[in-house]
Amino acid sequence: MLIFILLAALLAAFLYALHFGYKLAFQYTDPMASPYDYTDDDQTRKIKPVQDEIIAEFLEVPYEEVSITSHDGLKLTGRYYHMADGAPLEIQCHGYKGNALRDFSGAKRIAKAAGRNVLLINQRCHGGSEGKTITFGILERQDVLGWINYANDRFGNVPILLSGVSMGAATVLMVSGMELPENVKGIIADCPYAKASDIIVEVGKTIHYPGWFTAPFEALILGSNSSNMIMIIALLLVLGGTFKVLEESGGLISLVRVIMEKLQSKRFAAIWAITAVIMVLSAVFGLQEQLLILYPVFAMLCTALNWSRFTAISFILIASGVGFTTALTNPLTIGTASIAAGVSVADGLWYRAIIFCVMYVLTSLFLTMLAKRDEKRATEKFDVQGFVMVSSEEHAEDVKKSKMIIALFSIALLAVVITTSIDALRSLAMVFMAAAFIVGTVIIGRVLLGSYKRLGTSFLKGVKDVLPSIVIIMIAFGITYIAQQGNIIHTIFNYFYTSVTNISPYLAVVILYAFVLIIEFFIPSASAKAVLIIPMLTLAPIEGISKTVIILTYLFADGYTNVLYPTCGTLLVGLGLANVSFAEWFKKTILFQLILFGVSLSFLMLAVFIRL
């Protein structure tokens, strides 16, 4: 109940912040402000005397008040300045919360000198024009088209020039993409913006609110990784609901009972086999967060074997993370990086295969150690024989349920493999997996639970269980968003370039490793990071380090931290499913992480030595 109260309070605060921000950003409370009123800062104070002189001169020029009706019924006003009959017409659009007389006071002189008539318009919500919402050019472009039609109806087919500053510049550029009369001959765009979202963010920076609070929501709505963030949250909700349905239906217990009957005393050998399968799927196909679908099976299996949920999620996170890093043919890492560097995926494949084998042994030993430690600490021994010994009718029912669940996981995994192998669908792999789970859960849940009501109730219980993890995920993405908005990454790039000039290649590879480790914290996406930094790294002034070694360094720094940094969505989703805190995860895996770091750094030094 407490978590729901906290979430409701956060939602209410966020909605109020949205409303407050909306009024400040999209509504103008002083549309009839004097042209002499503008921001009082050092820059404007320097030009104010000249600006005031130009505005005063402008106000003395004769003009005609004109108006039109917009496409959505608003009265839009403007001023027409006549220079000569039949002269070209310049339609001028002022900026965001600007004043037309102020913004174009200087441009009036230029237009007069060029012999152009001027139509100075007040954009909606500004000056004498009606309207309640500023849309940063989205609706304003239709208004400008209306002014163009007005000019043609009144002046005939005279040449028209569209001119704008700031938001007005963006508006006239948006107009250029519309179907225009042939007499619109040119556009002057002074300091426009590329996207409406860009200027909304900039405007948001002028509003004084706690950035630490709004950053997660800004990342969700405006961040460059917003689509990935939404998919991760949606996937977590779907998996949480699905696992609860499978658990309460008894399907997972049936599946584990069937598996336990096969395993019996071969449990530690099974760890090596499971690790090999997961690492191959990650190293070859680039699967990582997609393998989280296996967690409920591992969780129930580990419970039956007196192993903890921590060990269960470690099977997936550790094995997939190490496999993802060694990247035999992983399209998301080695594939993207090779293309960005202009080399073949096969370059250094034999060396990565050796690394894969070494890391496989280390990972299997670590997971086996976790399992043995759990067994040693268990206060009660689980009665395996009593668990698997059931009647023939119960066994038949277990097999039936197991087949249904295996079919569900197989279809979801197949959807992932297919979508990740097709370039156009790769970014939607999690969407397809979630869709497969939703359809499969509805079918299986209806059969095993007996009613859609019980199915819905069970699914919602699972969703509720993962809500705290979603808060953590949003905070993690908020941290990344703040770093990107603060241009922290640019500073890191500059420091790296100045650090690797004229130094030993062995020291340079350590600095390179550290550099990518830092970048990984802010950009968890492997492919996005490869596209961003690999071209720059291959052009860096590093002597004695080949492109193959640079890519290998990128692979190590990118992959191992996927199960260490709190900004990694896969790690947060996994810990959320297992109800394991990040502090516990860090404490129990940091030694293994340091071993991986030391071994990988040794492989990098050897790669430099043999001139890989």
N, C-alpha and C positions, 0 to 999 in steps of 0.2 A: 504493500500500500504506500509506503514511504517513497519508493522509487517513482510511482505514478504521480504523487504530489509534487515531487521535485521536477519531473518532466513537464507536468502541467504548468508549474511556475516558470520554468525556462521557456516554454512555448508562449505563455502570456507575455513575458518580457520581450521575447523576440518579435511577437506580433506588434507590440507597442513601438518597439524600435523601428520596425518596418514602416508603421504608419507615420511616425515622427520623421523618419528619413524621407519618406515619400513626399510629405508636405514640403519639406525643405528643398528637395531636389526637383520635384515636378510641378510645384505650384509657385507662382510669383505673387507675393503679397503687396508689392509696390510698383505696379506696371506703369504708373504715370510719373515716375521719379524724374527729377530735373536732370538734364544732360550734364550739368555741372557736378552731379553727385557720382563719385566713383571711388574705388578702393583707396584708402589712405595708407600707402606704404612707400618705401624708399624710391621705388621705380616710378610710381605715378607722381610723387612729389617733384621729381626732377623735370617731368614734362608738363606738369599742370599749367604753368603760366602760358606756354605755347599752345597747349590744348585748349585752354579757356579762350584765348584770342581767336583761334580757328572756329570754335563753336559760336562765339559772339558774331563773327563774320557770317557764318552760315545762317544764323537766325535772322539776319537782315535781308536775306535773299527772298524775293517774292516766290510764292508757291501756291498750289491749288490742292485743297483737301479732296482726296478721292477715297473710294471704298468699293469693295466687292463682297459677295456672299460666298463663303467657302463651300466645298462639296458636302460638308456636314452641317450647313446652316448657320455658321458664325459670321458676324460682321467683321471684316478685316479692313483696316484703315491704312492710309499711306499719304505721302506728299509727292506731288508731281512738280518738277522744276523744268520749265521750258527754256531751251536755249535757241533753237532754230527749227523752223518747219522742215519736216522730212529728215531730220537728223537721226542718227542711230540712237537707240534707247538703252540705257543701262539700268537694270533692275537690281537694287541693292538690298541685301539681307543681313541684318545685324546679328550679333552673337547671343549666347545664353544669358538670360536676364540682363541683356544689354539695352542701350538706348540708341535708337536709330540715328538721332542727331549727333550723338557723341561718337558712335562707332564709325560713322561715315563722314564726319566733318572734314577730314583731310581728303578723303576720296572725292568729295564734291569739287574741290579745286582741280583735281586731276581730270575729272569728267568735263568740267567747264573748259579747261585748256584743250581737251581733245575734241570739243564741239559736240558732245553727246548730251541729249536730254536725260533726265534722271527721274526714276520712279523709286522713291525711298519708302519701303514698306515696313509696317510694324507687324512682326510675326505674332501668331496667336498667343494670347496671354500677356502681350507686351503693348505699351503705348495705349492707343485707343482701340485696339483689336480685342474682340471678345475671346472667350475660352478659359478653361480652368486647368488644363493640363499641358505642360511642355513635353513634347515627345521626341526631342533631340533630332528632328529632321524626318521622322517617320511619317507624320501627318503633314508637317510643314512643307514637304515637297509637293503635295497635292495643292497646297495654298499657292505656291510659286507658279505651278502650272495654271492655276486660276488667274493669276496676275498676267501671265503671258497671253492668255486668251483675251483678257480685258484690253491689253495693249494692242493686240492685233485688231480687235473690233473697233477701237478708237482711232488708232494711228495708221492702220493699214499694214502693208507688208514691209515695215522698216526693219533694218538689222537690229537684233536684240543681243545684248551682252548681259549675262548673269554674273553678279558679283556678290561675294559673301565673305564674312569674317567669322572665324571660330565655328560655332554651331551653324551660322549662316553659310559658311563655306562648305560644311558637310552637307547642308541642305541642298545647295545648288549642285553639288556632286551627285547626290542621290537623284536629283531631277534629270541629270544627264543620262541616267539609265532608263528613262521613260520615253515614250513616243512624243517627240517634240516637233513643232512646226519648222520648216526649212529655214525660216528667217532668224532662228536662234543660232548665232554664229560663233559664240565663244563663251568661256567661263573663266572668271578670276576667283580662285579659292585661296584665301589667306588664312593659314594655320588651321586647316580642318583636322578631323580625326577619322580614323579608318572604320571604326565600329561604334555604334551607339553605346555598347557596354563599356567601351574604353572611357568615354567621357563621363558616364554614370559613376564609374569607379573614381575618376579624378574628382568629380563633384563630391562624392562621398568622403574624400579625404579632407574636405573643407568643413565637414560637419563634425563637431566635437562629440564623439561617443567612444566608449571603451573598446578599442580595436581587439583586445584579447577576447572580448565576449562575442563580438560579431564576426570575427575571422572564420570560425567554422561554417557559419551560414553564408558568408561571402564566398568561401571556397566551394560550397555546395551549389551556389547560384551562378557565380561569375568566374570561378577559378578555371584555369586551363585543364585541370584534372577532374572537373566536376562530373563528367560522364562516367569516369572510372570510379569515382567516389559513390555515385548513385548506384552503379552496378554492384559494388562491393556490399553496400548496405542492403540492397534488395536481395542479393544472394544470401547474406547472413540471415535475413528474416525468413527466407524460403527454407534454408537448411535447418534453422532452429525449429520451425513448425513441422517440417518433414520428420526430423529425428524424433520429436515428441510423439508424433502419430505412430511411427514404427515401433517406438518403445512401448507405448500404452496398448498397442494392438497385440503385443506379444510376438511380433514378427522377428524382432532382433534377437530375443531370447532363443527362439527356434533356430535361427541361423547359427548363432554361437554354439548351441548344443550340437548341431550337425558337424560344425567345424571341430569342436572339442573331441567329438567321437573319433575323428580322423587323426587328430594331433597326438592326444594322450601324452606320452613322455618326450615327444619330439619338439617341444615348445621352443627351445633355444635354437635348434636348427631352423625352425620356421622363421625366426627373427632374421637370419641371414638371407633366407629366400625372399621374404617380404621386402627387406631393404634393397635387394638386387632389383626386384621388379619396379619398385617406386623410383629408384635412382635412374634406371634405364628410361622409364617413361618421361622423367624430367630432363635427362641429358639429351635424349633423342628428339622428343616431341615438344619440349618446353612446358610440360604440365607442372603446375605447382598448386595455385589456389584451387584448381579444378579437382585435385586429389583429396580435398577436404571432404568430399562426398563419402569417403571411406571411413571417416572418423567414427560414426555410430557403431560400425562393425568392430573396429579396434577397441572402442570403449567397452562394449559388452564382453569382448573376448578377454581384454585385460582384467576386467572385474572377475571373470570366471577363473583367471589364473593368479589372482591375488596381486595383480599389477595395478598401479595407480592410473588415474586419468591423465596425469602428467606424462607418464610413459606412453599412453595411448596416442596423445597428440604429438609426442616426439617422433613416433614412427613416421608420421606424415610430414611434419614441419622440418625435422632434421634431415631425413632421407631425401625428401624432395628438394630441400634447399641445397644440399651438397651436390645432388645430381644435376640440378639446374645450373650450378656453378661450373661443373666440369664440362658441360656443354659439348658433347660430341658433335651433334648436328642441331642443337637447339636453335630454332628459327628466330626466337625472340632476342637472343643474345649474340651468339656467334654468327648467325645468319645476317642479322641487321648490321652488326659491327663490321663484318667482312665486306658487305656492300658499301658501307660508309667509308671504309679504308681503301677500297679498290683492290682487294685480294680475294683469293678463293677460300671457301670454307674448309677445304682439304688441307690448307697450309697449317702445319703443326698438329694435324689430327693424331698422328702417332704419339706425340708427346702428351696430348690431352687424354689419350687412351690409357697411358701409363699413370697419369695423375688420377684418372677415374678409378683405376684398380686400387691404388694406395688409399684414396679417400673412402672407397667402399669398405675396405678392411677396418679403417679407423671408425667409420660410422657404425658398422655392425658391432664392433667391440663396445662402443659407447652405449648403444641401445641395449645390448645384452647386459652390460653393467647396471643400467637403470632397472631392468627387469629383475635381476638377481638381488639388487638392493631392496626392491619392493617386497620380494618374497621373504627376505631375511627380517624385514621390519613388520611383516604381517602378524597381527596378534592372534588371528584365527586362520587355520588352514582350510582352504575351500575344498569341500567334498566333491572332487571331480567325478568320481564314480557314481555318487548319488545324483549328481546333476545330469549326467548323460544317460543313466539307466531309467528309461521310461517304457511304458507299454507299447506294443506294436501299433496300436491305434494312435497314440500320442506321437510316436516316431513318424508315422505316415503324415500326420498333420504338420509336424515340424518340417518335413521335407517339402510339403506343399507350400508352406509359408516362405521357406528359404528360397525356393525357386522363384517366387514372386518378387522377393527383395533383390535377389541376384539379377533378375531381369531388369528391375528398375535401375540399379547401379550400372549395369552393362549398357543400357540405352543411354543413360546420362553420360557415361564415359565415352561411348561411341559418338555421341553428338559433339563432345569436346574434341575428340581426335579428328573428326571430319572437318569441323569448323576451323581448327587451328592449322589444318593442312591447306586451306583455301585462303589466299591472301585477302580477298574482299570480305571474308567473314570472320577473320581471325580476331578482330576487336570485339566481336559479338559472341565469342565462345561462352562466356559466363551467362549471357542472356539465353542461349539455346539450352545450356545445362539447367538453368533455373526453370525454364519452360518444361523441360522433360521431367524434372522433379515434381513440379506442380501437377501435371497431368497424371504421372505415375502415382503420386501420393493420393490424389482424389480417387483413383480406381482402387488401389490397394487398401486405402483407409476405409472406403465404403464397404469393401468385401469383408475385411477383418473386424471392423468396429460395428458394422451392421446398420449405421445410419449416418446421414450427412450432418446431423446435429452433433453427434459425438465426434465426428471427424473435425468439424469446425471448432468445437470446444478444445479438443486436443491440440489442434494446430495453433490456436491463439495462445495456449499455455506455453508452447515452444517459442512463439514470437516474444512473449513477455519475458522469458528467461534470457533472451539475448539483447534486450533493450539497453542495459548498462554498457554493453560492448559497443553499441552504436554511438553512444556519447563519446567513448574513448576514441573511436575511429574519426569522428568529426573533429575532435581536438587535435589529433595527429595531422589531419589534412589542413586544419587551420594554421598549425605551425609552419607547414610547408608553404602555405599561401602567403603568410607574413614574410617569409624569407624571400619568396619570389618578388613580392611587391617592394621589398626593401632593397632589391638588386644586390643581395648578399652574394649570389653566385658570380656576378660579374667581378666583384672584388676578389673572390677566390681564384678565378681564372687569371686575373692580372698578377696575383702573387705567385701562382704556379709558373707562369711564363718567365718571370724574372728570377725564379729560383733554380731552373734547370739549365741555365746557360753556362757552358764551359765547366761542367763538373763531371765526375766519374759516372759512367753508365750504371754502376751498382748503386750509387747514392741516388742517381736520377730515378731509378726504378722504384726505390723506396718512397721518394717524394711523389712520384706518379701514383703509387698505390694509396698513399695518404690522401692525395688530392681527390681521387675517385671515391674514397671512403667518405670524405666530407660531402661531395656532391650527392652521393647516394642518400644521405640523410634528407636532403631537400627534394630530390627527384627519384623516388623509388622505382619508377617504371624503367625496366631494362632497355626496351627498344627506344623509348624517348631519350634516355640518357645516351644511348649509342649514337643516335642521329645527331644529338647536340654536341657531344664532346669528342667522338672519335676523329672526325675531320680536323678538329683543332689540335688534338694530341699528335696526330701524324704529321702535322706541320710545325709542331713545336721544335725549338732548337735543341734537340736531344741527340747527342753523339753516341754511337755504338749500340743503339736500341732499335730493333727492327719493328715493322708494323705488326708482325706476329706476336712479339713480346708485349707490345702496347695493348693489343687486343686481349692477350692472356691476363695482363694486369687488370684490365677493365672487368674481365669475367670474374676474377677472384674477388675484387672489391665490391662488385655488384651483387654477386650471389650469396656469399656467406652472411652478409649483413641483412639479407632478407629475413633471417630468423634471429636477428639481434636488435635492429633499430625499431623503436616504437612508432615510426612513421610508415612502416610497411603494412599495407592492408591485409596481406595474407597472414602475417603473424598475429595481428589483432583479431582477425576473424577466428583463427584457430584457437587462440587463447580464450576468446569469448565462448566458443562452443564447449571447450573443456572446463570452463569456469576456473581458469588458472590465471593468477595475477602476473603482470609483467615483472614485478619485483621477484616473485618466486622463479619465474622462467629465467631471468637474468642470473640469479644466484646459482641455479643448478646447471646452467649451460655455459657460463662464461669461461670456465677452464677449458672445456672442449673447443669453444670458439677461439681461444688463444692458441691452442694446439693447431687448429686449422690455419690460423694466421701464420704461425711459425713455419708449418710445412709448406704452405703456399708461397711464402716469401722465399723459402729455400729453393723451391722449383723455379721461381723467377730468377734468382741469382744463377742457377744452373743454366737456365735458358739464355741469359746474357753471356755466360761463359762459353757455351757451345755455339753462340751466334745463331740461335734458332731463327 
